[in-house]
C-alpha cells in the first residue's frame, strides 16, 4: 500500500511539474487538493488510520519488548522506559503528544 501511494503521489507531482496547461490548471489542482484535505470525512479517516497505527505500534512494541527486553543493555531499556512514561498520562496515551492536529 505504501508503494502504491508513493507512486500515485510521484505521478501527480510529475504531472503538476510537467504540465503545459499553465498556471490556471495548476491553481485548479491546488484548490482541489486543499478541498479534499479539508473534507471532514477524509480527515476522520486519516485520524482513524493514525489511531489504529499507533495502537498496533504500541502492541508490537510491547511484544518485542517482552521478548528481547532482557537481552538489551540497560542504557537502551532505561531510554525506552523514559519515552514510555513521557508519552503517557495516568496510564493513557496523551493525544496531544501524538501529532493530532486541528488544521
BADO-508203 format. One record per atom (N, C-alpha, C, CB): residue number from 0; residue in three letters; atom name; y, x, z. Coordinates in Angstrom, 1 decimal. Glycine has a CB too. Example, Ala and Ser with C-alpha at 12.3 -4.5 7.8 and 13.67 -1.06 7.14 Angstrom:
# residues 2
 pos code site      Y      X      Z
   0  ALA    N   -5.7   13.2    7.8
   0  ALA   CA   -4.5   12.3    7.8
   0  ALA    C   -3.3   13.2    7.8
   0  ALA   CB   -4.5   11.3    9.0
   1  SER    N   -2.2   12.8    7.1
   1  SER   CA   -1.1   13.7    7.1
   1  SER    C    0.0   12.9    7.9
   1  SER   CB   -0.6   14.1    5.7
***
This chain:
# residues 103
 pos code site      Y      X      Z
   0  UNK    N   -1.2    0.8    0.0
   0  UNK   CA    0.0    0.0    0.0
   0  UNK    C    1.3    0.9    0.0
   0  UNK   CB    0.0   -0.9    1.2
   1  UNK    N    1.2    1.9    0.8
   1  UNK   CA    2.4    2.8    0.9
   1  UNK    C    2.7    3.4   -0.5
   1  UNK   CB    2.2    3.9    1.9
   2  UNK    N    1.7    3.8   -1.2
   2  UNK   CA    1.9    4.5   -2.5
   2  UNK    C    2.4    3.5   -3.5
   2  UNK   CB    0.6    5.1   -3.0
   3  UNK    N    1.9    2.2   -3.5
   3  UNK   CA    2.4    1.2   -4.4
   3  UNK    C    3.9    1.0   -4.1
   3  UNK   CB    1.6   -0.1   -4.2
   4  UNK    N    4.3    0.9   -2.9
   4  UNK   CA    5.7    0.6   -2.5
   4  UNK    C    6.5    1.8   -3.0
   4  UNK   CB    5.8    0.4   -1.0
   5  UNK    N    6.1    3.0   -2.8
   5  UNK   CA    6.8    4.2   -3.2
   5  UNK    C    7.0    4.2   -4.7
   5  UNK   CB    6.1    5.5   -2.8
   6  UNK    N    5.9    3.8   -5.4
   6  UNK   CA    6.0    3.7   -6.9
   6  UNK    C    7.0    2.7   -7.3
   6  UNK   CB    4.6    3.4   -7.5
   7  UNK    N    7.0    1.5   -6.7
   7  UNK   CA    7.9    0.5   -7.1
   7  UNK    C    9.4    0.9   -6.8
   7  UNK   CB    7.6   -0.9   -6.4
   8  UNK    N    9.6    1.5   -5.7
   8  UNK   CA   10.9    2.0   -5.3
   8  UNK    C   11.4    3.0   -6.3
   8  UNK   CB   11.0    2.5   -3.9
   9  UNK    N   10.5    4.0   -6.6
   9  UNK   CA   10.8    5.0   -7.6
   9  UNK    C   11.1    4.4   -9.0
   9  UNK   CB    9.7    6.0   -7.7
  10  UNK    N   10.4    3.4   -9.4
  10  UNK   CA   10.6    2.8  -10.7
  10  UNK    C   11.9    2.1  -10.7
  10  UNK   CB    9.4    1.8  -10.9
  11  UNK    N   12.2    1.4   -9.6
  11  UNK   CA   13.5    0.7   -9.5
  11  UNK    C   14.7    1.7   -9.5
  11  UNK   CB   13.6   -0.2   -8.3
  12  UNK    N   14.5    2.8   -8.8
  12  UNK   CA   15.6    3.8   -8.8
  12  UNK    C   15.7    4.4  -10.1
  12  UNK   CB   15.2    4.9   -7.7
  13  UNK    N   14.6    4.7  -10.8
  13  UNK   CA   14.7    5.3  -12.2
  13  UNK    C   15.4    4.3  -13.1
  13  UNK   CB   13.4    5.6  -12.7
  14  UNK    N   15.1    3.0  -13.0
  14  UNK   CA   15.8    2.1  -13.8
  14  UNK    C   17.3    2.0  -13.6
  14  UNK   CB   15.2    0.7  -13.6
  15  UNK    N   17.7    2.0  -12.3
  15  UNK   CA   19.1    2.0  -12.0
  15  UNK    C   19.8    3.2  -12.5
  15  UNK   CB   19.3    1.9  -10.5
  16  UNK    N   19.2    4.4  -12.3
  16  UNK   CA   19.9    5.6  -12.7
  16  UNK    C   19.9    5.7  -14.2
  16  UNK   CB   19.1    6.8  -12.1
  17  UNK    N   18.8    5.3  -14.9
  17  UNK   CA   18.7    5.5  -16.3
  17  UNK    C   19.2    4.3  -17.1
  17  UNK   CB   17.3    5.8  -16.7
  18  UNK    N   19.6    3.3  -16.5
  18  UNK   CA   20.0    2.1  -17.3
  18  UNK    C   21.3    2.4  -18.1
  18  UNK   CB   20.3    0.9  -16.4
  19  UNK    N   21.4    1.7  -19.2
  19  UNK   CA   22.5    1.8  -20.1
  19  UNK    C   23.3    0.5  -20.1
  19  UNK   CB   22.2    2.2  -21.5
  20  UNK    N   22.9   -0.4  -19.1
  20  UNK   CA   23.5   -1.7  -19.1
  20  UNK    C   24.9   -1.6  -18.5
  20  UNK   CB   22.7   -2.6  -18.3
  21  UNK    N   25.3   -0.5  -17.9
  21  UNK   CA   26.6   -0.4  -17.4
  21  UNK    C   26.8   -0.8  -15.9
  21  UNK   CB   27.6   -1.1  -18.2
  22  UNK    N   28.0   -0.7  -15.5
  22  UNK   CA   28.4   -0.9  -14.1
  22  UNK    C   28.1   -2.4  -13.7
  22  UNK   CB   29.8   -0.6  -13.9
  23  UNK    N   28.4   -3.3  -14.6
  23  UNK   CA   28.2   -4.7  -14.2
  23  UNK    C   26.7   -5.0  -13.9
  23  UNK   CB   28.6   -5.6  -15.4
  24  UNK    N   25.8   -4.5  -14.6
  24  UNK   CA   24.4   -4.7  -14.3
  24  UNK    C   24.0   -4.1  -13.0
  24  UNK   CB   23.5   -4.2  -15.4
  25  UNK    N   24.6   -2.9  -12.8
  25  UNK   CA   24.3   -2.1  -11.5
  25  UNK    C   24.8   -3.0  -10.3
  25  UNK   CB   25.0   -0.8  -11.5
  26  UNK    N   26.0   -3.5  -10.4
  26  UNK   CA   26.6   -4.3   -9.3
  26  UNK    C   25.8   -5.6   -9.1
  26  UNK   CB   28.0   -4.7   -9.6
  27  UNK    N   25.3   -6.1  -10.2
  27  UNK   CA   24.4   -7.3  -10.1
  27  UNK    C   23.1   -7.0   -9.3
  27  UNK   CB   24.1   -7.9  -11.5
  28  UNK    N   22.5   -5.9   -9.7
  28  UNK   CA   21.3   -5.5   -9.0
  28  UNK    C   21.5   -5.2   -7.5
  28  UNK   CB   20.6   -4.3   -9.7
  29  UNK    N   22.6   -4.5   -7.3
  29  UNK   CA   23.0   -4.2   -5.9
  29  UNK    C   23.2   -5.4   -5.1
  29  UNK   CB   24.3   -3.3   -5.9
  30  UNK    N   23.9   -6.4   -5.6
  30  UNK   CA   24.1   -7.7   -4.9
  30  UNK    C   22.7   -8.4   -4.6
  30  UNK   CB   25.0   -8.6   -5.7
  31  UNK    N   21.9   -8.4   -5.6
  31  UNK   CA   20.6   -9.0   -5.4
  31  UNK    C   19.8   -8.3   -4.3
  31  UNK   CB   19.8   -8.9   -6.8
  32  UNK    N   19.8   -7.0   -4.3
  32  UNK   CA   19.1   -6.2   -3.2
  32  UNK    C   19.7   -6.6   -1.9
  32  UNK   CB   19.2   -4.7   -3.5
  33  UNK    N   21.0   -6.6   -1.8
  33  UNK   CA   21.6   -7.0   -0.5
  33  UNK    C   21.2   -8.4    0.0
  33  UNK   CB   23.1   -6.8   -0.6
  34  UNK    N   21.3   -9.3   -1.0
  34  UNK   CA   20.9  -10.7   -0.7
  34  UNK    C   19.5  -10.8   -0.2
  34  UNK   CB   21.1  -11.6   -1.9
  35  UNK    N   18.6  -10.0   -0.9
  35  UNK   CA   17.2  -10.0   -0.5
  35  UNK    C   17.0   -9.5    0.9
  35  UNK   CB   16.4   -9.2   -1.5
  36  UNK    N   17.7   -8.4    1.2
  36  UNK   CA   17.6   -7.7    2.6
  36  UNK    C   18.2   -8.6    3.7
  36  UNK   CB   18.3   -6.4    2.5
  37  UNK    N   19.2   -9.4    3.3
  37  UNK   CA   19.8  -10.3    4.3
  37  UNK    C   19.0  -11.6    4.5
  37  UNK   CB   21.2  -10.6    3.9
  38  UNK    N   18.1  -11.9    3.7
  38  UNK   CA   17.3  -13.1    3.8
  38  UNK    C   16.6  -13.2    5.1
  38  UNK   CB   16.3  -13.2    2.6
  39  UNK    N   16.8  -14.2    5.9
  39  UNK   CA   16.1  -14.3    7.3
  39  UNK    C   14.6  -14.2    7.2
  39  UNK   CB   16.5  -15.5    8.0
  40  UNK    N   14.0  -14.8    6.2
  40  UNK   CA   12.5  -14.7    6.1
  40  UNK    C   12.1  -13.3    5.8
  40  UNK   CB   12.1  -15.6    4.9
  41  UNK    N   12.8  -12.5    5.0
  41  UNK   CA   12.5  -11.1    4.8
  41  UNK    C   12.6  -10.3    6.0
  41  UNK   CB   13.3  -10.5    3.6
  42  UNK    N   13.7  -10.6    6.7
  42  UNK   CA   14.0   -9.8    8.0
  42  UNK    C   12.9  -10.1    9.0
  42  UNK   CB   15.4  -10.2    8.5
  43  UNK    N   12.5  -11.4    9.2
  43  UNK   CA   11.5  -11.8   10.1
  43  UNK    C   10.1  -11.1    9.7
  43  UNK   CB   11.3  -13.3   10.2
  44  UNK    N    9.8  -11.1    8.5
  44  UNK   CA    8.6  -10.5    8.0
  44  UNK    C    8.6   -9.0    8.3
  44  UNK   CB    8.3  -10.7    6.5
  45  UNK    N    9.7   -8.3    8.1
  45  UNK   CA    9.8   -6.9    8.3
  45  UNK    C    9.7   -6.6    9.8
  45  UNK   CB   11.2   -6.3    7.8
  46  UNK    N   10.4   -7.4   10.6
  46  UNK   CA   10.3   -7.2   12.1
  46  UNK    C    8.9   -7.4   12.6
  46  UNK   CB   11.3   -8.1   12.8
  47  UNK    N    8.2   -8.5   12.1
  47  UNK   CA    6.8   -8.8   12.4
  47  UNK    C    5.9   -7.6   12.1
  47  UNK   CB    6.4  -10.1   11.8
  48  UNK    N    6.1   -7.1   10.9
  48  UNK   CA    5.3   -5.9   10.4
  48  UNK    C    5.5   -4.7   11.3
  48  UNK   CB    5.6   -5.6    9.0
  49  UNK    N    6.8   -4.5   11.7
  49  UNK   CA    7.1   -3.4   12.5
  49  UNK    C    6.5   -3.5   13.9
  49  UNK   CB    8.7   -3.2   12.7
  50  UNK    N    6.5   -4.7   14.5
  50  UNK   CA    5.9   -5.0   15.8
  50  UNK    C    4.4   -4.8   15.7
  50  UNK   CB    6.3   -6.4   16.2
  51  UNK    N    3.8   -5.3   14.7
  51  UNK   CA    2.4   -5.1   14.5
  51  UNK    C    2.0   -3.6   14.4
  51  UNK   CB    1.8   -5.8   13.3
  52  UNK    N    2.8   -2.9   13.7
  52  UNK   CA    2.6   -1.4   13.6
  52  UNK    C    2.8   -0.7   14.9
  52  UNK   CB    3.6   -0.8   12.6
  53  UNK    N    3.8   -1.1   15.7
  53  UNK   CA    4.0   -0.5   17.0
  53  UNK    C    2.8   -0.8   17.9
  53  UNK   CB    5.3   -1.0   17.6
  54  UNK    N    2.3   -2.0   17.9
  54  UNK   CA    1.1   -2.4   18.7
  54  UNK    C   -0.1   -1.6   18.3
  54  UNK   CB    0.8   -3.9   18.6
  55  UNK    N   -0.4   -1.5   17.0
  55  UNK   CA   -1.5   -0.7   16.5
  55  UNK    C   -1.4    0.8   16.9
  55  UNK   CB   -1.7   -0.9   15.0
  56  UNK    N   -0.2    1.3   16.7
  56  UNK   CA    0.0    2.7   17.1
  56  UNK    C   -0.2    2.9   18.6
  56  UNK   CB    1.4    3.2   16.7
  57  UNK    N    0.3    2.0   19.4
  57  UNK   CA    0.1    2.1   20.8
  57  UNK    C   -1.4    2.1   21.2
  57  UNK   CB    0.8    1.0   21.6
  58  UNK    N   -2.2    1.2   20.6
  58  UNK   CA   -3.6    1.1   20.9
  58  UNK    C   -4.3    2.4   20.4
  58  UNK   CB   -4.2   -0.1   20.2
  59  UNK    N   -3.9    2.9   19.2
  59  UNK   CA   -4.6    4.1   18.7
  59  UNK    C   -4.2    5.3   19.6
  59  UNK   CB   -4.1    4.3   17.2
  60  UNK    N   -3.0    5.4   20.0
  60  UNK   CA   -2.6    6.5   20.9
  60  UNK    C   -3.4    6.5   22.2
  60  UNK   CB   -1.1    6.5   21.1
  61  UNK    N   -3.6    5.3   22.7
  61  UNK   CA   -4.3    5.2   24.0
  61  UNK    C   -5.8    5.6   23.8
  61  UNK   CB   -4.2    3.7   24.5
  62  UNK    N   -6.4    5.1   22.7
  62  UNK   CA   -7.8    5.5   22.4
  62  UNK    C   -7.9    7.0   22.2
  62  UNK   CB   -8.3    4.7   21.2
  63  UNK    N   -7.0    7.6   21.4
  63  UNK   CA   -7.1    9.0   21.2
  63  UNK    C   -6.8    9.8   22.4
  63  UNK   CB   -6.1    9.4   20.1
  64  UNK    N   -5.9    9.3   23.2
  64  UNK   CA   -5.6   10.0   24.5
  64  UNK    C   -6.7   10.0   25.4
  64  UNK   CB   -4.4    9.3   25.1
  65  UNK    N   -7.5    8.9   25.5
  65  UNK   CA   -8.7    8.8   26.3
  65  UNK    C   -9.8    9.8   25.9
  65  UNK   CB   -9.2    7.4   26.3
  66  UNK    N   -9.9   10.0   24.6
  66  UNK   CA  -11.0   10.8   24.1
  66  UNK    C  -10.6   12.3   24.1
  66  UNK   CB  -11.3   10.4   22.7
  67  UNK    N   -9.4   12.7   23.9
  67  UNK   CA   -9.1   14.1   23.8
  67  UNK    C   -8.1   14.5   24.9
  67  UNK   CB   -8.5   14.4   22.5
  68  UNK    N   -7.7   13.6   25.8
  68  UNK   CA   -6.7   13.9   26.8
  68  UNK    C   -7.1   15.1   27.7
  68  UNK   CB   -6.4   12.7   27.6
  69  UNK    N   -8.3   15.1   28.1
  69  UNK   CA   -8.8   16.2   29.0
  69  UNK    C   -8.9   17.5   28.3
  69  UNK   CB  -10.1   15.8   29.7
  70  UNK    N   -8.9   17.5   27.0
  70  UNK   CA   -9.0   18.8   26.2
  70  UNK    C   -7.7   19.4   25.9
  70  UNK   CB   -9.9   18.5   25.0
  71  UNK    N   -6.6   18.7   26.1
  71  UNK   CA   -5.3   19.2   25.7
  71  UNK    C   -4.7   20.0   26.8
  71  UNK   CB   -4.4   18.0   25.4
  72  UNK    N   -3.8   21.0   26.5
  72  UNK   CA   -3.1   21.7   27.5
  72  UNK    C   -2.2   20.8   28.4
  72  UNK   CB   -2.3   22.9   26.9
  73  UNK    N   -2.0   21.2   29.6
  73  UNK   CA   -1.2   20.4   30.5
  73  UNK    C    0.2   20.2   30.0
  73  UNK   CB   -1.2   21.0   31.9
  74  UNK    N    0.8   21.1   29.2
  74  UNK   CA    2.1   21.0   28.7
  74  UNK    C    2.2   19.8   27.7
  74  UNK   CB    2.6   22.3   28.1
  75  UNK    N    1.2   19.6   27.0
  75  UNK   CA    1.2   18.5   26.0
  75  UNK    C    1.0   17.2   26.7
  75  UNK   CB    0.0   18.7   25.0
  76  UNK    N    0.1   17.1   27.6
  76  UNK   CA   -0.1   15.9   28.3
  76  UNK    C    1.1   15.5   29.2
  76  UNK   CB   -1.4   16.0   29.2
  77  UNK    N    1.8   16.5   29.8
  77  UNK   CA    3.0   16.2   30.5
  77  UNK    C    4.0   15.6   29.6
  77  UNK   CB    3.5   17.4   31.2
  78  UNK    N    4.2   16.1   28.4
  78  UNK   CA    5.2   15.7   27.5
  78  UNK    C    4.9   14.2   27.0
  78  UNK   CB    5.3   16.6   26.3
  79  UNK    N    3.6   14.0   26.7
  79  UNK   CA    3.2   12.6   26.3
  79  UNK    C    3.4   11.6   27.4
  79  UNK   CB    1.7   12.6   25.9
  80  UNK    N    3.1   12.0   28.6
  80  UNK   CA    3.4   11.1   29.8
  80  UNK    C    4.8   10.8   29.9
  80  UNK   CB    2.8   11.7   31.1
  81  UNK    N    5.7   11.8   29.8
  81  UNK   CA    7.1   11.6   29.9
  81  UNK    C    7.6   10.7   28.8
  81  UNK   CB    7.8   13.0   29.8
  82  UNK    N    7.1   10.8   27.6
  82  UNK   CA    7.5   10.0   26.5
  82  UNK    C    7.1    8.5   26.7
  82  UNK   CB    7.0   10.5   25.2
  83  UNK    N    5.9    8.4   27.3
  83  UNK   CA    5.4    7.0   27.5
  83  UNK    C    6.3    6.3   28.6
  83  UNK   CB    3.9    7.0   28.0
  84  UNK    N    6.6    7.1   29.7
  84  UNK   CA    7.4    6.5   30.7
  84  UNK    C    8.8    6.1   30.2
  84  UNK   CB    7.5    7.5   31.9
  85  UNK    N    9.4    7.0   29.4
  85  UNK   CA   10.7    6.7   28.8
  85  UNK    C   10.8    5.5   28.0
  85  UNK   CB   11.2    7.9   28.0
  86  UNK    N    9.7    5.2   27.3
  86  UNK   CA    9.7    4.0   26.3
  86  UNK    C    9.3    2.7   27.0
  86  UNK   CB    8.8    4.3   25.2
  87  UNK    N    9.0    2.8   28.3
  87  UNK   CA    8.6    1.5   29.0
  87  UNK    C    9.5    1.2   30.1
  87  UNK   CB    7.1    1.7   29.5
  88  UNK    N    9.6   -0.1   30.3
  88  UNK   CA   10.4   -0.6   31.4
  88  UNK    C    9.5   -1.6   32.1
  88  UNK   CB   11.8   -1.3   31.0
  89  UNK    N    9.2   -1.4   33.4
  89  UNK   CA    8.3   -2.3   34.2
  89  UNK    C    7.0   -2.5   33.4
  89  UNK   CB    9.0   -3.6   34.4
  90  UNK    N    6.4   -1.5   32.8
  90  UNK   CA    5.1   -1.7   32.1
  90  UNK    C    5.2   -2.3   30.7
  90  UNK   CB    4.2   -2.4   32.9
  91  UNK    N    6.4   -2.7   30.3
  91  UNK   CA    6.5   -3.3   29.0
  91  UNK    C    7.4   -2.4   28.1
  91  UNK   CB    7.2   -4.7   29.1
  92  UNK    N    7.2   -2.4   26.8
  92  UNK   CA    7.9   -1.6   25.9
  92  UNK    C    9.3   -2.2   25.8
  92  UNK   CB    7.3   -1.7   24.5
  93  UNK    N   10.3   -1.2   25.9
  93  UNK   CA   11.7   -1.6   25.8
  93  UNK    C   12.1   -1.7   24.3
  93  UNK   CB   12.6   -0.5   26.6
  94  UNK    N   12.3   -2.9   23.9
  94  UNK   CA   12.6   -3.2   22.4
  94  UNK    C   13.8   -2.4   21.9
  94  UNK   CB   12.7   -4.6   22.2
  95  UNK    N   14.8   -2.2   22.8
  95  UNK   CA   16.0   -1.5   22.3
  95  UNK    C   15.7   -0.1   21.9
  95  UNK   CB   17.0   -1.6   23.4
  96  UNK    N   14.7    0.5   22.4
  96  UNK   CA   14.4    1.9   22.0
  96  UNK    C   13.5    2.0   20.8
  96  UNK   CB   13.7    2.6   23.2
  97  UNK    N   13.1    0.9   20.2
  97  UNK   CA   12.1    1.0   19.1
  97  UNK    C   12.7    0.7   17.8
  97  UNK   CB   11.0    0.0   19.4
  98  UNK    N   14.0    0.7   17.6
  98  UNK   CA   14.6    0.6   16.3
  98  UNK    C   14.8   -0.8   15.8
  98  UNK   CB   13.8    1.3   15.4
  99  UNK    N   14.7   -1.8   16.7
  99  UNK   CA   15.1   -3.1   16.2
  99  UNK    C   16.5   -3.2   15.9
  99  UNK   CB   14.6   -4.2   17.2
 100  UNK    N   16.9   -3.9   14.9
 100  UNK   CA   18.3   -4.0   14.5
 100  UNK    C   18.7   -5.4   14.3
 100  UNK   CB   18.6   -3.1   13.3
 101  UNK    N   20.0   -5.6   14.5
 101  UNK   CA   20.5   -7.0   14.2
 101  UNK    C   21.5   -6.9   13.0
 101  UNK   CB   21.3   -7.5   15.4
 102  UNK    N   21.2   -6.0   12.1
 102  UNK   CA   22.1   -5.9   10.9
 102  UNK    C   21.5   -6.6    9.8
 102  UNK   CB   22.3   -4.5   10.5
***
